[in-house]
Amino acid sequence: KKTGGVTQPFPEKLMEMLTKEGSNRSMVVGWLPHGRAFIVRKPLAFTKEIMPKYFRQSKLTSFQRQLNLYGFRRMTQGADA
């Protein structure tokens, strides 16, 4: 019987992706030095090579929308940017 719902919540998938890919592919995606934020350095490589491994969506805008839904915010200035 199918129970429906999400097998692994988005924040858990995000953390798994950042833990694995951040150490292996830090030129594409990874934590900033202070560890309070992450950065997608190469959006094209991120959407083609990394996103399909962890998420159903394949568009960066869909990924950003999901981040916003969970309260993540884009930072363009300040100490954490």
C-alpha positions in Angstrom: 0.0 0.0 0.0 1.3 3.4 -0.9 1.3 5.9 1.9 1.9 8.9 -0.4 3.8 12.0 0.8 7.4 12.8 0.7 10.0 10.1 1.2 12.7 12.5 2.3 11.9 16.1 3.1 13.6 18.9 1.1 15.8 20.2 3.9 17.2 16.7 4.5 17.9 16.3 0.8 19.5 19.7 0.7 21.8 18.9 3.7 22.7 15.5 2.1 23.6 17.2 -1.2 25.7 19.9 0.5 27.5 17.4 2.6 28.4 15.1 -0.2 28.7 17.5 -3.2 30.2 20.3 -1.1 33.3 18.3 -0.4 33.5 16.6 -3.8 32.4 19.4 -6.1 32.9 22.6 -4.1 33.6 24.5 -7.4 29.9 23.9 -8.3 28.1 24.1 -4.9 29.2 24.3 -1.3 29.2 26.0 2.0 30.6 29.5 2.5 33.6 29.6 4.8 31.6 30.7 7.9 29.2 27.8 7.4 26.0 29.8 7.7 25.2 29.8 4.0 25.8 28.0 0.8 26.5 29.1 -2.7 25.8 27.7 -6.2 28.9 28.8 -8.0 28.2 27.2 -11.4 24.4 27.1 -11.9 24.5 25.3 -15.3 26.7 22.4 -13.9 24.5 22.4 -10.8 21.3 21.9 -12.7 22.7 19.4 -15.1 24.9 17.2 -12.9 24.0 17.6 -9.2 20.3 18.5 -9.0 19.0 15.3 -10.8 20.8 13.1 -8.2 18.8 14.7 -5.3 15.7 16.4 -6.5 12.9 15.8 -9.0 13.0 19.3 -10.4 15.6 20.2 -12.9 15.2 24.0 -13.1 17.1 26.3 -10.9 14.0 28.6 -10.4 12.1 25.6 -9.0 15.0 24.9 -6.6 15.0 28.5 -5.6 11.2 28.5 -5.0 11.6 25.4 -2.8 14.3 27.2 -0.8 12.0 30.2 -0.4 9.2 27.9 0.8 11.4 26.7 3.6 12.5 30.2 4.7 15.9 30.4 2.9 16.7 33.8 1.6 19.1 35.0 -1.0 21.9 37.2 0.4 23.6 39.7 -1.8 25.3 41.9 0.8 26.5 41.9 4.4 28.7 39.7 6.4 27.1 36.4 5.3 27.0 37.2 1.5 
